[in-house]
């Protein structure tokens, strides 16, 4: 019996050693499995990040390609405009062009008259600021200049000749007035 017990004890020791070894192998496999899961998770994260980067790069490429196509289209259109002379086949478009040019010319003339009026009004308002002149004499003449200027405004047509004539007459009048005022101030 002792031999059986010893044999049983040896078998138990061998089995116990095998069980311990299997437990260590199991633990090593569990650790290896966890490392494999972590590696798989990190690889999955890298794949997602790289897919997002590829998608972003593809969008940039598409935008750049679309922009190039638009630029090429614009260049071709500009070359076509430059290379082909503008041919006006009907007289209506020519008539419209001349009408438009006349309208623009008339509008420009009106603007010029308005600016000349404003300039002349400014000269009339601030005519008292003359170097070497008597300021009191110019202040005295301002109402006269305004009255004369408003009289010329009421005329329907005023050319640059009439404006020059008005200012030359006003200037000679003012010179006479100011010389009279200078002599009377003495």
Order of alpha helices (4+ residues) and beta strands (2+ residues): alpha-alpha-alpha-alpha
